Amino acid sequence: MLLPSNSEPKLPKCFFTHCELPDYVDGHRPPTKRQPFVAINNHPTAHTVDMILPEELYVIITEKLESDAAILRYARVYMSLLDVVSGDFFNQYIKAGNVAMLSEGRFGIDNLFSLRDGQLRLELDKATYERCGLVGKIMTDQGRTHIKSRYCVEVDLRLPSMLHGKKGFDRIVYAFKNVLVNSLAWVFVDLEHKDINSGPIAKFHPVVYDVRPQITKLINIVVPIINHADVISDSLYEEQLLEWIGLVNINSPRIRSDDTIDRYLCRYDLPEALDTDDTSEREPQNLVHLRWHGFAHSTFILKNWLTPKAALREKWFAMSVSGFDERAYTILCSGGRNVLLWECG
């Protein structure tokens, strides 16, 4: 039986942007109001970061990508929401410091909590929301009748009024003492200090993870034309480039020069430019694929994106980021100042 139109599953959308970087990007103070920096900051946390670059570019920046600066460091800790807004943890990490946290749970299904830049976000089902007594807003469900209503409560814990003894803050504490009382598993990252074991979090016995990139060398990969502005301006070619990057991320044999798959089994074709006869760049190349899998904050992602960008001249590289909320984006630097950006979700 066919479902009515308003009950069909939500289809992800993909937005494309062709942007141009400034002549100089300050790694310590990068732009915040232009792409692709806006996209990186709008997706604060991710579980997987993939980077693809030619082998000759990787050789230049090997030391930086394999140094301690490229280590993804985070911790897993068990805490309640009351612990987050109490004692030294609240004063040092939220009021005076800067940490990012994400609780266990499934997006769109379970009660889910996150903390970023002092902003505590609670995603609650209807029953829990009504019991909490906090002011929030209903989350859009795209008109799908089979989806239960969910509510979002956002609290800026850095406001001067967010102190014990203040009426608004005491209401939050009451909800955490009487309704949202469960101890949950959180992933935690301190954006100002590398040492996670010390400080107020130590009493919660954090389990610290140091994730180095998983490095895979890809041999004899057919690379499409990337650094020709006239070619990549074609909308169909842009879609094919995104598909090709996805196949590289999973190390598909379809992109290898020696692939002999029967056309009856797979009819995939590599991106082909219609407006140029230049095929020199389609010669097989050796690529390097780096993958970080863990709790990656946008600060870490931006820092590692700027590493090959600083060494980039005429070489290209691509980075794909997959978030916990099922949103993802891919950035392709095609050489020089041209950047292609796909945002999906």
ABEGO torsion letter per residue (X at the ends): XBBBAAABBBBBBBBBBBBBBBABBBAABBBAABOAAAAAAABABBABBBBBBBAAAAAAAAAAAABAAABBBBBBBBBBAAAAABEAAAAAAAAABBBBBBBBEBBGABBBBBBBGGBBBBBBBAAAAAAAGBBBBBBBAGGBAABBBBBBBBBBAABAABBBGBAAAAAAAAAAAAABABBBBBBBBBAABABAABEAAAAAGBBBBBBBBBBBBBBGBBBBBAABAAAAABAAAAAAAAAAAAAAAAGBAAABAABABBAAABABBBBBBAABABAAAABBBBBBBBBBBEBBBAAAAAAAAAAAAAABBABBBBBBBBBAAGBBBBBBBAEEABBBBBBBX
